[in-house]
């Protein structure tokens, strides 16, 4: 976890845990889901077979679902699938 998506400055795990303890559990789970799915989307390269394309679409759907929760809590937490999370 970093302090800013623009300037990747690592923060200690205890500080990240303290920040996370102030957020609802559903929002934390959505954040983890979005980051994992966005990482999976970035690993696919063109040309894709039908199975890879279906997996990529599924990962994009997970990002979209998580972004609904994150955007409702704080619009600044919304994650783009192609953007770097770190």
Biopython code that builds the backbone (N, CA, C, O; Angstrom):
import numpy as np
from Bio.PDB.StructureBuilder import StructureBuilder

atoms = [
    (1, "UNK", "N", (0.853, -1.171, 0.000)),
    (1, "UNK", "CA", (0.000, 0.000, 0.000)),
    (1, "UNK", "C", (0.898, 1.233, 0.000)),
    (1, "UNK", "O", (1.917, 1.264, 0.689)),
    (2, "UNK", "N", (0.524, 2.235, -0.763)),
    (2, "UNK", "CA", (1.296, 3.466, -0.839)),
    (2, "UNK", "C", (0.439, 4.646, -0.398)),
    (2, "UNK", "O", (-0.787, 4.559, -0.334)),
    (3, "UNK", "N", (1.114, 5.745, -0.098)),
    (3, "UNK", "CA", (0.416, 6.928, 0.390)),
    (3, "UNK", "C", (-0.308, 7.668, -0.726)),
    (3, "UNK", "O", (-1.349, 8.280, -0.485)),
    (4, "UNK", "N", (0.228, 7.621, -1.947)),
    (4, "UNK", "CA", (-0.375, 8.354, -3.055)),
    (4, "UNK", "C", (-0.177, 7.571, -4.341)),
    (4, "UNK", "O", (0.892, 6.996, -4.548)),
    (5, "UNK", "N", (-1.181, 7.533, -5.212)),
    (5, "UNK", "CA", (-0.972, 6.850, -6.485)),
    (5, "UNK", "C", (-0.024, 7.609, -7.416)),
    (5, "UNK", "O", (0.523, 7.021, -8.349)),
    (6, "UNK", "N", (0.178, 8.911, -7.172)),
    (6, "UNK", "CA", (1.049, 9.712, -8.022)),
    (6, "UNK", "C", (2.510, 9.593, -7.617)),
    (6, "UNK", "O", (3.389, 9.543, -8.477)),
    (7, "UNK", "N", (2.778, 9.549, -6.323)),
    (7, "UNK", "CA", (4.137, 9.440, -5.809)),
    (7, "UNK", "C", (4.189, 8.194, -4.935)),
    (7, "UNK", "O", (3.704, 8.213, -3.804)),
    (8, "UNK", "N", (4.773, 7.111, -5.447)),
    (8, "UNK", "CA", (4.764, 5.866, -4.681)),
    (8, "UNK", "C", (5.701, 5.917, -3.471)),
    (8, "UNK", "O", (6.898, 5.653, -3.584)),
    (9, "UNK", "N", (5.146, 6.252, -2.340)),
    (9, "UNK", "CA", (5.898, 6.283, -1.090)),
    (9, "UNK", "C", (5.348, 5.177, -0.201)),
    (9, "UNK", "O", (4.181, 5.218, 0.187)),
    (10, "UNK", "N", (6.178, 4.186, 0.125)),
    (10, "UNK", "CA", (5.666, 3.097, 0.955)),
    (10, "UNK", "C", (5.316, 3.578, 2.361)),
    (10, "UNK", "O", (6.005, 4.421, 2.935)),
    (11, "UNK", "N", (4.245, 3.032, 2.895)),
    (11, "UNK", "CA", (3.884, 3.352, 4.271)),
    (11, "UNK", "C", (3.988, 2.066, 5.088)),
    (11, "UNK", "O", (3.757, 0.978, 4.559)),
    (12, "UNK", "N", (4.328, 2.177, 6.354)),
    (12, "UNK", "CA", (4.462, 0.976, 7.180)),
    (12, "UNK", "C", (3.153, 0.204, 7.286)),
    (12, "UNK", "O", (2.070, 0.782, 7.198)),
    (13, "UNK", "N", (3.265, -1.105, 7.474)),
    (13, "UNK", "CA", (2.082, -1.960, 7.576)),
    (13, "UNK", "C", (1.177, -1.552, 8.729)),
    (13, "UNK", "O", (-0.046, -1.631, 8.612)),
    (14, "UNK", "N", (1.762, -1.116, 9.840)),
    (14, "UNK", "CA", (0.937, -0.711, 10.981)),
    (14, "UNK", "C", (0.101, 0.523, 10.656)),
    (14, "UNK", "O", (-1.039, 0.640, 11.106)),
    (15, "UNK", "N", (0.663, 1.436, 9.881)),
    (15, "UNK", "CA", (-0.080, 2.632, 9.485)),
    (15, "UNK", "C", (-1.206, 2.235, 8.520)),
    (15, "UNK", "O", (-2.325, 2.737, 8.622)),
    (16, "UNK", "N", (-0.898, 1.333, 7.589)),
    (16, "UNK", "CA", (-1.932, 0.858, 6.661)),
    (16, "UNK", "C", (-3.046, 0.149, 7.426)),
    (16, "UNK", "O", (-4.220, 0.309, 7.094)),
    (17, "UNK", "N", (-2.693, -0.626, 8.435)),
    (17, "UNK", "CA", (-3.703, -1.313, 9.247)),
    (17, "UNK", "C", (-4.552, -0.304, 10.010)),
    (17, "UNK", "O", (-5.760, -0.499, 10.149)),
    (18, "UNK", "N", (-3.951, 0.756, 10.501)),
    (18, "UNK", "CA", (-4.692, 1.794, 11.222)),
    (18, "UNK", "C", (-5.665, 2.507, 10.284)),
    (18, "UNK", "O", (-6.809, 2.776, 10.651)),
    (19, "UNK", "N", (-5.204, 2.809, 9.079)),
    (19, "UNK", "CA", (-6.086, 3.441, 8.099)),
    (19, "UNK", "C", (-7.233, 2.497, 7.749)),
    (19, "UNK", "O", (-8.388, 2.914, 7.666)),
    (20, "UNK", "N", (-6.905, 1.222, 7.543)),
    (20, "UNK", "CA", (-7.921, 0.235, 7.196)),
    (20, "UNK", "C", (-8.933, 0.006, 8.298)),
    (20, "UNK", "O", (-10.089, -0.316, 8.022)),
    (21, "UNK", "N", (-8.513, 0.168, 9.552)),
    (21, "UNK", "CA", (-9.437, -0.056, 10.658)),
    (21, "UNK", "C", (-10.510, 1.027, 10.740)),
    (21, "UNK", "O", (-11.521, 0.849, 11.419)),
    (22, "UNK", "N", (-10.296, 2.140, 10.057)),
    (22, "UNK", "CA", (-11.267, 3.235, 10.058)),
    (22, "UNK", "C", (-12.285, 3.111, 8.924)),
    (22, "UNK", "O", (-13.220, 3.906, 8.826)),
    (23, "UNK", "N", (-12.093, 2.102, 8.068)),
    (23, "UNK", "CA", (-12.977, 1.921, 6.913)),
    (23, "UNK", "C", (-13.877, 0.713, 7.130)),
    (23, "UNK", "O", (-13.479, -0.235, 7.807)),
    (24, "UNK", "N", (-15.074, 0.730, 6.574)),
    (24, "UNK", "CA", (-15.938, -0.448, 6.659)),
    (24, "UNK", "C", (-15.296, -1.651, 5.953)),
    (24, "UNK", "O", (-14.557, -1.493, 4.982)),
    (25, "UNK", "N", (-15.589, -2.838, 6.453)),
    (25, "UNK", "CA", (-14.982, -4.058, 5.915)),
    (25, "UNK", "C", (-15.336, -4.278, 4.451)),
    (25, "UNK", "O", (-14.512, -4.797, 3.698)),
    (26, "UNK", "N", (-16.524, -3.901, 4.033)),
    (26, "UNK", "CA", (-16.917, -4.049, 2.634)),
    (26, "UNK", "C", (-16.085, -3.186, 1.697)),
    (26, "UNK", "O", (-15.782, -3.588, 0.574)),
    (27, "UNK", "N", (-15.719, -2.004, 2.163)),
    (27, "UNK", "CA", (-14.892, -1.105, 1.361)),
    (27, "UNK", "C", (-13.468, -1.657, 1.268)),
    (27, "UNK", "O", (-12.847, -1.599, 0.206)),
    (28, "UNK", "N", (-12.955, -2.185, 2.365)),
    (28, "UNK", "CA", (-11.618, -2.788, 2.339)),
    (28, "UNK", "C", (-11.580, -3.977, 1.384)),
    (28, "UNK", "O", (-10.627, -4.134, 0.621)),
    (29, "UNK", "N", (-12.610, -4.811, 1.427)),
    (29, "UNK", "CA", (-12.655, -5.966, 0.539)),
    (29, "UNK", "C", (-12.752, -5.518, -0.912)),
    (29, "UNK", "O", (-12.124, -6.119, -1.784)),
    (30, "UNK", "N", (-13.528, -4.475, -1.187)),
    (30, "UNK", "CA", (-13.643, -3.954, -2.547)),
    (30, "UNK", "C", (-12.304, -3.402, -3.033)),
    (30, "UNK", "O", (-11.963, -3.554, -4.206)),
    (31, "UNK", "N", (-11.552, -2.770, -2.151)),
    (31, "UNK", "CA", (-10.244, -2.242, -2.524)),
    (31, "UNK", "C", (-9.290, -3.374, -2.904)),
    (31, "UNK", "O", (-8.580, -3.285, -3.906)),
    (32, "UNK", "N", (-9.278, -4.428, -2.109)),
    (32, "UNK", "CA", (-8.424, -5.582, -2.406)),
    (32, "UNK", "C", (-8.859, -6.239, -3.712)),
    (32, "UNK", "O", (-8.021, -6.573, -4.550)),
    (33, "UNK", "N", (-10.164, -6.426, -3.887)),
    (33, "UNK", "CA", (-10.676, -7.041, -5.110)),
    (33, "UNK", "C", (-10.308, -6.218, -6.344)),
    (33, "UNK", "O", (-9.906, -6.774, -7.366)),
    (34, "UNK", "N", (-10.445, -4.908, -6.250)),
    (34, "UNK", "CA", (-10.142, -4.032, -7.390)),
    (34, "UNK", "C", (-8.660, -4.089, -7.745)),
    (34, "UNK", "O", (-8.309, -4.165, -8.923)),
    (35, "UNK", "N", (-7.793, -4.053, -6.748)),
    (35, "UNK", "CA", (-6.357, -4.088, -7.018)),
    (35, "UNK", "C", (-5.938, -5.418, -7.631)),
    (35, "UNK", "O", (-5.137, -5.442, -8.566)),
    (36, "UNK", "N", (-6.464, -6.513, -7.124)),
    (36, "UNK", "CA", (-6.114, -7.837, -7.664)),
    (36, "UNK", "C", (-6.629, -7.993, -9.090)),
    (36, "UNK", "O", (-5.912, -8.492, -9.958)),
    (37, "UNK", "N", (-7.853, -7.575, -9.333)),
    (37, "UNK", "CA", (-8.430, -7.698, -10.670)),
    (37, "UNK", "C", (-7.734, -6.767, -11.662)),
    (37, "UNK", "O", (-7.530, -7.150, -12.814)),
    (38, "UNK", "N", (-7.367, -5.561, -11.248)),
    (38, "UNK", "CA", (-6.663, -4.640, -12.136)),
    (38, "UNK", "C", (-5.292, -5.197, -12.492)),
    (38, "UNK", "O", (-4.838, -5.046, -13.626)),
    (39, "UNK", "N", (-4.639, -5.829, -11.551)),
    (39, "UNK", "CA", (-3.349, -6.461, -11.816)),
    (39, "UNK", "C", (-3.520, -7.593, -12.841)),
    (39, "UNK", "O", (-2.681, -7.766, -13.725)),
    (40, "UNK", "N", (-4.604, -8.355, -12.715)),
    (40, "UNK", "CA", (-4.870, -9.435, -13.659)),
    (40, "UNK", "C", (-5.172, -8.891, -15.057)),
    (40, "UNK", "O", (-4.746, -9.477, -16.052)),
    (41, "UNK", "N", (-5.897, -7.786, -15.140)),
    (41, "UNK", "CA", (-6.210, -7.180, -16.438)),
    (41, "UNK", "C", (-4.922, -6.765, -17.137)),
    (41, "UNK", "O", (-4.795, -6.944, -18.349)),
    (42, "UNK", "N", (-3.968, -6.216, -16.398)),
    (42, "UNK", "CA", (-2.716, -5.747, -16.990)),
    (42, "UNK", "C", (-1.840, -6.878, -17.508)),
    (42, "UNK", "O", (-0.959, -6.637, -18.333)),
    (43, "UNK", "N", (-2.056, -8.097, -17.051)),
    (43, "UNK", "CA", (-1.180, -9.190, -17.485)),
    (43, "UNK", "C", (-1.567, -9.742, -18.854)),
    (43, "UNK", "O", (-0.763, -10.444, -19.466)),
    (44, "UNK", "N", (-2.759, -9.453, -19.354)),
    (44, "UNK", "CA", (-3.183, -9.955, -20.658)),
    (44, "UNK", "C", (-2.625, -9.080, -21.765)),
    (44, "UNK", "O", (-2.631, -7.853, -21.666)),
    (45, "UNK", "N", (-2.140, -9.725, -22.823)),
    (45, "UNK", "CA", (-1.595, -9.022, -23.979)),
    (45, "UNK", "C", (-2.322, -9.488, -25.235)),
    (45, "UNK", "O", (-2.835, -10.606, -25.291)),
    (46, "UNK", "N", (-2.360, -8.626, -26.231)),
    (46, "UNK", "CA", (-3.006, -8.936, -27.502)),
    (46, "UNK", "C", (-2.009, -9.717, -28.348)),
    (46, "UNK", "O", (-0.824, -9.393, -28.271)),
    (47, "UNK", "N", (-2.361, -10.671, -29.111)),
    (47, "UNK", "CA", (-3.671, -11.252, -29.355)),
    (47, "UNK", "C", (-4.054, -12.228, -28.242)),
    (47, "UNK", "O", (-3.200, -12.908, -27.673)),
    (48, "UNK", "N", (-5.330, -12.282, -27.950)),
    (48, "UNK", "CA", (-5.824, -13.157, -26.894)),
    (48, "UNK", "C", (-6.694, -14.247, -27.497)),
    (48, "UNK", "O", (-7.432, -14.027, -28.457)),
    (49, "UNK", "N", (-6.585, -15.428, -26.905)),
    (49, "UNK", "CA", (-7.504, -16.499, -27.300)),
    (49, "UNK", "C", (-8.854, -16.219, -26.619)),
    (49, "UNK", "O", (-8.962, -15.312, -25.794)),
    (50, "UNK", "N", (-9.855, -16.988, -26.963)),
    (50, "UNK", "CA", (-11.200, -16.770, -26.420)),
    (50, "UNK", "C", (-11.221, -16.931, -24.906)),
    (50, "UNK", "O", (-11.926, -16.197, -24.213)),
    (51, "UNK", "N", (-10.455, -17.886, -24.387)),
    (51, "UNK", "CA", (-10.427, -18.112, -22.938)),
    (51, "UNK", "C", (-9.783, -16.938, -22.198)),
    (51, "UNK", "O", (-10.274, -16.515, -21.152)),
    (52, "UNK", "N", (-8.670, -16.409, -22.749)),
    (52, "UNK", "CA", (-8.026, -15.241, -22.137)),
    (52, "UNK", "C", (-8.939, -14.026, -22.198)),
    (52, "UNK", "O", (-9.003, -13.246, -21.248)),
    (53, "UNK", "N", (-9.641, -13.865, -23.302)),
    (53, "UNK", "CA", (-10.550, -12.727, -23.429)),
    (53, "UNK", "C", (-11.681, -12.819, -22.403)),
    (53, "UNK", "O", (-12.080, -11.807, -21.827)),
    (54, "UNK", "N", (-12.196, -14.027, -22.175)),
    (54, "UNK", "CA", (-13.252, -14.214, -21.175)),
    (54, "UNK", "C", (-12.710, -13.932, -19.767)),
    (54, "UNK", "O", (-13.403, -13.328, -18.949)),
    (55, "UNK", "N", (-11.482, -14.364, -19.483)),
    (55, "UNK", "CA", (-10.881, -14.092, -18.181)),
    (55, "UNK", "C", (-10.658, -12.599, -17.972)),
    (55, "UNK", "O", (-10.861, -12.083, -16.873)),
    (56, "UNK", "N", (-10.239, -11.906, -19.032)),
    (56, "UNK", "CA", (-10.027, -10.462, -18.938)),
    (56, "UNK", "C", (-11.342, -9.732, -18.699)),
    (56, "UNK", "O", (-11.403, -8.806, -17.891)),
    (57, "UNK", "N", (-12.389, -10.146, -19.398)),
    (57, "UNK", "CA", (-13.708, -9.531, -19.215)),
    (57, "UNK", "C", (-14.225, -9.761, -17.793)),
    (57, "UNK", "O", (-14.843, -8.879, -17.198)),
    (58, "UNK", "N", (-13.967, -10.947, -17.260)),
    (58, "UNK", "CA", (-14.377, -11.235, -15.883)),
    (58, "UNK", "C", (-13.628, -10.322, -14.907)),
    (58, "UNK", "O", (-14.225, -9.784, -13.974)),
    (59, "UNK", "N", (-12.322, -10.149, -15.126)),
    (59, "UNK", "CA", (-11.540, -9.272, -14.256)),
    (59, "UNK", "C", (-12.024, -7.825, -14.358)),
    (59, "UNK", "O", (-12.082, -7.116, -13.353)),
    (60, "UNK", "N", (-12.372, -7.388, -15.568)),
    (60, "UNK", "CA", (-12.915, -6.030, -15.728)),
    (60, "UNK", "C", (-14.247, -5.873, -14.996)),
    (60, "UNK", "O", (-14.533, -4.811, -14.441)),
    (61, "UNK", "N", (-15.053, -6.921, -14.995)),
    (61, "UNK", "CA", (-16.330, -6.875, -14.274)),
    (61, "UNK", "C", (-16.095, -6.786, -12.769)),
    (61, "UNK", "O", (-16.829, -6.089, -12.068)),
    (62, "UNK", "N", (-15.080, -7.486, -12.268)),
    (62, "UNK", "CA", (-14.751, -7.416, -10.839)),
    (62, "UNK", "C", (-14.302, -6.001, -10.476)),
    (62, "UNK", "O", (-14.695, -5.465, -9.440)),
    (63, "UNK", "N", (-13.479, -5.403, -11.335)),
    (63, "UNK", "CA", (-13.035, -4.021, -11.088)),
    (63, "UNK", "C", (-14.232, -3.077, -11.075)),
    (63, "UNK", "O", (-14.323, -2.213, -10.203)),
    (64, "UNK", "N", (-15.146, -3.227, -12.022)),
    (64, "UNK", "CA", (-16.320, -2.350, -12.093)),
    (64, "UNK", "C", (-17.196, -2.496, -10.856)),
    (64, "UNK", "O", (-17.683, -1.505, -10.312)),
    (65, "UNK", "N", (-17.395, -3.746, -10.411)),
    (65, "UNK", "CA", (-18.225, -3.988, -9.223)),
    (65, "UNK", "C", (-17.572, -3.381, -7.974)),
    (65, "UNK", "O", (-18.245, -2.762, -7.149)),
    (66, "UNK", "N", (-16.255, -3.567, -7.848)),
    (66, "UNK", "CA", (-15.548, -3.009, -6.697)),
    (66, "UNK", "C", (-15.544, -1.485, -6.751)),
    (66, "UNK", "O", (-15.647, -0.828, -5.715)),
    (67, "UNK", "N", (-15.425, -0.919, -7.955)),
    (67, "UNK", "CA", (-15.415, 0.537, -8.087)),
    (67, "UNK", "C", (-16.743, 1.162, -7.685)),
    (67, "UNK", "O", (-16.769, 2.304, -7.228)),
    (68, "UNK", "N", (-17.844, 0.437, -7.845)),
    (68, "UNK", "CA", (-19.137, 0.959, -7.384)),
    (68, "UNK", "C", (-19.116, 1.162, -5.875)),
    (68, "UNK", "O", (-19.582, 2.183, -5.369)),
    (69, "UNK", "N", (-18.575, 0.188, -5.165)),
    (69, "UNK", "CA", (-18.494, 0.289, -3.704)),
    (69, "UNK", "C", (-17.509, 1.385, -3.311)),
    (69, "UNK", "O", (-17.802, 2.206, -2.442)),
    (70, "UNK", "N", (-16.335, 1.396, -3.957)),
    (70, "UNK", "CA", (-15.312, 2.395, -3.620)),
    (70, "UNK", "C", (-15.781, 3.803, -3.953)),
    (70, "UNK", "O", (-15.547, 4.730, -3.177)),
    (71, "UNK", "N", (-16.438, 3.979, -5.091)),
    (71, "UNK", "CA", (-16.924, 5.300, -5.487)),
    (71, "UNK", "C", (-18.009, 5.826, -4.571)),
    (71, "UNK", "O", (-18.097, 7.031, -4.336)),
    (72, "UNK", "N", (-18.839, 4.928, -4.050)),
    (72, "UNK", "CA", (-19.879, 5.353, -3.106)),
    (72, "UNK", "C", (-19.269, 5.793, -1.784)),
    (72, "UNK", "O", (-19.789, 6.695, -1.127)),
    (73, "UNK", "N", (-18.168, 5.159, -1.392)),
    (73, "UNK", "CA", (-17.528, 5.503, -0.120)),
    (73, "UNK", "C", (-16.659, 6.750, -0.277)),
    (73, "UNK", "O", (-16.748, 7.684, 0.520)),
    (74, "UNK", "N", (-15.812, 6.755, -1.322)),
    (74, "UNK", "CA", (-14.927, 7.885, -1.574)),
    (74, "UNK", "C", (-14.528, 7.838, -3.048)),
    (74, "UNK", "O", (-13.826, 6.909, -3.446)),
    (75, "UNK", "N", (-14.942, 8.789, -3.867)),
    (75, "UNK", "CA", (-14.635, 8.749, -5.299)),
    (75, "UNK", "C", (-13.139, 8.730, -5.599)),
    (75, "UNK", "O", (-12.741, 8.314, -6.687)),
    (76, "UNK", "N", (-12.323, 9.159, -4.683)),
    (76, "UNK", "CA", (-10.876, 9.130, -4.887)),
    (76, "UNK", "C", (-10.276, 7.737, -4.833)),
    (76, "UNK", "O", (-9.123, 7.547, -5.219)),
    (77, "UNK", "N", (-11.040, 6.761, -4.362)),
    (77, "UNK", "CA", (-10.538, 5.395, -4.267)),
    (77, "UNK", "C", (-10.788, 4.567, -5.525)),
    (77, "UNK", "O", (-10.295, 3.443, -5.626)),
    (78, "UNK", "N", (-11.539, 5.098, -6.479)),
    (78, "UNK", "CA", (-11.867, 4.357, -7.699)),
    (78, "UNK", "C", (-10.574, 4.035, -8.439)),
    (78, "UNK", "O", (-9.694, 4.885, -8.575)),
    (79, "UNK", "N", (-10.472, 2.791, -8.915)),
    (79, "UNK", "CA", (-9.262, 2.301, -9.571)),
    (79, "UNK", "C", (-9.551, 2.008, -11.028)),
    (79, "UNK", "O", (-10.556, 1.374, -11.350)),
    (80, "UNK", "N", (-8.676, 2.464, -11.912)),
    (80, "UNK", "CA", (-8.788, 2.156, -13.322)),
    (80, "UNK", "C", (-8.010, 0.873, -13.588)),
    (80, "UNK", "O", (-6.905, 0.702, -13.072)),
    (81, "UNK", "N", (-8.569, -0.021, -14.380)),
    (81, "UNK", "CA", (-7.904, -1.308, -14.593)),
    (81, "UNK", "C", (-6.548, -1.197, -15.262)),
    (81, "UNK", "O", (-5.685, -2.036, -15.003)),
    (82, "UNK", "N", (-6.320, -0.214, -16.101)),
    (82, "UNK", "CA", (-5.035, -0.073, -16.754)),
    (82, "UNK", "C", (-4.038, 0.757, -15.965)),
    (82, "UNK", "O", (-2.845, 0.741, -16.267)),
    (83, "UNK", "N", (-4.508, 1.482, -14.961)),
    (83, "UNK", "CA", (-3.624, 2.348, -14.185)),
    (83, "UNK", "C", (-2.858, 1.547, -13.156)),
    (83, "UNK", "O", (-3.325, 0.514, -12.674)),
    (84, "UNK", "N", (-1.691, 2.030, -12.831)),
    (84, "UNK", "CA", (-0.873, 1.355, -11.828)),
    (84, "UNK", "C", (-1.416, 1.630, -10.443)),
    (84, "UNK", "O", (-1.702, 2.777, -10.099)),
    (85, "UNK", "N", (-1.559, 0.582, -9.646)),
    (85, "UNK", "CA", (-2.062, 0.732, -8.292)),
    (85, "UNK", "C", (-0.967, 1.138, -7.334)),
    (85, "UNK", "O", (-1.232, 1.531, -6.198)),
    (86, "UNK", "N", (0.285, 1.041, -7.805)),
    (86, "UNK", "CA", (1.408, 1.331, -6.907)),
    (86, "UNK", "C", (2.226, 2.471, -7.387)),
    (86, "UNK", "O", (3.208, 2.841, -6.743)),
]
sb = StructureBuilder()
sb.init_structure("model")
sb.init_model(0)
sb.init_chain("A")
sb.init_seg("    ")
for serial, (resi, resn, name, xyz) in enumerate(atoms, 1):
    if name == "N":
        sb.init_residue(resn, " ", resi, " ")
    sb.init_atom(name, np.array(xyz, "f"), 0.0, 1.0, " ", f" {name:<3s}", serial, name[0])
structure = sb.get_structure()
